[in-house]
């Protein structure tokens, strides 16, 4: 059963990486998260590197991203300088929080770009192409702001807790 369990875990980790990539996230981060979620207890970066067949740098970067999103947590072992990680206990809530944080970050960056472009377009009020672009940029900004409000809406928060 041990070999079969290892094969099943490997298959699920690969699926987790693909799923993460299909949703626009880092494939390695998806693999690391899946691997840790399917690991009883914690795992060191060295263990993750060996199990996933990835470089230490790739695993370390993915772990840092996942930790920042609250999807994994660092575990300290007294007298050991290695970094150990474990997945969040409530992976559903952690994923909800992580995805929300990711979306908010991307939306904030988009808003900055749109504000800068709007200011640049305002310098060319008589130009037809600039007017057209200004209208489109204003629509995108409105959509971005509505999406932000939707993330904060009480019903969205309620439904996300049911998942």
GUVO-657553 format. One line per 4 residues: number of its first residue (from 1); for each residue x, y, z of C-alpha. Coordinates in Angstrom, 1 decimal. Layout:
NUM) X Y Z ~ ...
This chain:
1) 0.0 0.0 0.0 ~ 2.9 2.3 0.6 ~ 4.0 2.4 -3.0 ~ 0.3 2.8 -4.1
5) -0.1 5.7 -1.6 ~ 3.0 7.4 -2.9 ~ 1.8 7.1 -6.5 ~ -1.6 8.5 -5.5
9) 0.0 11.4 -3.7 ~ 2.2 12.1 -6.7 ~ -0.8 12.1 -9.0 ~ -2.7 14.5 -6.7
13) 0.3 16.8 -6.4 ~ 0.6 17.0 -10.2 ~ -3.2 17.8 -10.4 ~ -2.8 20.5 -7.8
17) 0.0 22.1 -9.8 ~ -2.0 22.0 -13.0 ~ -5.1 23.4 -11.3 ~ -3.1 26.3 -9.8
21) -1.6 27.0 -13.2 ~ -5.0 26.9 -14.9 ~ -6.3 29.5 -12.5 ~ -3.3 31.8 -13.2
25) -1.3 30.9 -10.1 ~ 2.2 29.5 -9.9 ~ 2.3 25.8 -10.8 ~ 5.1 25.1 -8.3
29) 3.1 26.8 -5.5 ~ 0.2 24.5 -6.4 ~ 2.4 21.5 -6.1 ~ 4.0 22.6 -2.8
33) 0.5 23.4 -1.3 ~ -0.9 20.0 -2.5 ~ 2.2 18.1 -1.2 ~ 2.0 19.8 2.2
37) -1.7 19.2 2.4 ~ -1.2 15.5 1.7 ~ 1.7 15.3 4.2 ~ 1.0 14.3 7.8
41) 2.8 16.8 9.9 ~ 5.4 19.1 8.5 ~ 8.0 18.9 5.8 ~ 11.3 20.7 5.3
45) 12.3 22.5 2.1 ~ 14.8 19.7 1.5 ~ 12.1 17.1 1.8 ~ 9.8 19.0 -0.5
49) 12.6 19.5 -3.0 ~ 13.3 15.8 -3.1 ~ 9.7 14.7 -3.2 ~ 8.7 17.2 -6.0
53) 11.9 16.9 -8.0 ~ 12.2 20.7 -8.0 ~ 15.1 23.1 -7.2 ~ 15.4 24.4 -3.7
57) 15.0 27.9 -5.0 ~ 11.7 27.1 -6.7 ~ 10.4 25.4 -3.6 ~ 11.6 28.2 -1.3
61) 10.0 30.9 -3.5 ~ 6.7 29.0 -3.7 ~ 6.7 28.4 0.1 ~ 7.3 32.1 0.7
65) 4.3 33.0 -1.6 ~ 2.1 30.4 0.1 ~ 3.1 31.6 3.6 ~ 2.3 35.2 2.7
69) -1.1 34.1 1.5 ~ -1.7 32.2 4.7 ~ -2.0 28.8 2.9 ~ 0.9 27.3 4.7
73) 2.7 28.0 8.0 ~ 6.3 27.8 9.1 ~ 7.0 25.4 11.9 ~ 10.1 25.8 14.1
77) 11.9 22.8 15.6 ~ 14.2 23.6 18.4 ~ 17.9 23.1 17.6 ~ 17.1 22.7 13.9
81) 18.0 25.5 11.5 ~ 16.0 24.0 8.6 ~ 12.7 25.6 7.5 ~ 9.7 23.4 8.0
85) 6.2 24.0 6.7 ~ 2.7 22.5 7.1 ~ -0.5 23.3 5.3 ~ -3.2 25.4 7.0
89) -5.6 23.2 9.0 ~ -8.7 24.7 7.5 ~ -7.6 24.7 3.8 ~ -11.0 25.9 2.6
93) -10.8 29.1 4.6 ~ -7.1 29.5 3.9 ~ -7.8 29.2 0.1 ~ -10.6 31.6 0.3
97) -8.4 34.1 2.1 ~ -5.4 33.5 -0.2 ~ -7.5 33.9 -3.4 ~ -9.2 37.0 -2.0
101) -5.8 38.5 -1.1 ~ -4.4 37.6 -4.5 ~ -7.4 39.1 -6.3 ~ -7.3 42.3 -4.2
105) -3.6 42.7 -4.9 ~ -4.1 42.3 -8.7 ~ -7.0 44.6 -8.7 ~ -5.1 47.3 -6.8
109) -2.2 47.1 -9.3 ~ -4.7 47.4 -12.1 ~ -6.3 50.5 -10.5 ~ -2.8 52.1 -10.3
113) -2.2 51.5 -14.0 ~ -5.7 52.7 -14.9 ~ -5.3 55.9 -12.9 ~ -1.9 56.6 -14.5
117) -3.3 56.0 -18.0 ~ -6.4 58.2 -17.2 ~ -4.1 61.0 -16.2 ~ -2.0 60.6 -19.4
121) -5.1 60.5 -21.6 ~ -6.4 63.7 -20.0 ~ -3.5 65.5 -21.6 ~ -5.0 64.9 -25.0
125) -8.6 66.0 -24.7 ~ -9.2 66.9 -28.3 ~ -7.8 63.7 -29.8 ~ -10.5 61.2 -30.9
129) -8.4 58.1 -30.1 ~ -7.6 59.5 -26.6 ~ -11.3 60.1 -26.0 ~ -12.2 56.6 -27.0
133) -9.5 55.1 -24.8 ~ -10.5 57.4 -21.9 ~ -14.1 56.0 -22.1 ~ -12.9 52.4 -22.2
137) -10.5 53.0 -19.3 ~ -13.2 54.6 -17.3 ~ -15.4 51.5 -17.9 ~ -12.6 49.2 -16.8
141) -12.0 51.2 -13.7 ~ -15.7 51.1 -12.9 ~ -15.7 47.3 -13.3 ~ -12.6 46.9 -11.2
145) -14.2 49.0 -8.4 ~ -17.5 47.1 -8.6 ~ -15.5 43.8 -8.3 ~ -13.7 45.2 -5.3
149) -17.1 46.1 -3.7 ~ -18.4 42.6 -4.5 ~ -15.5 41.0 -2.6 ~ -16.5 43.1 0.4
153) -20.3 42.5 0.1 ~ -21.8 40.6 3.1 ~ -23.5 38.1 0.9 ~ -20.2 37.2 -0.8
157) -18.6 36.7 2.6 ~ -21.6 34.6 3.8 ~ -21.6 32.3 0.7 ~ -17.8 31.9 0.8
161) -18.1 30.6 4.4 ~ -20.6 27.9 3.2 ~ -18.0 26.4 0.8
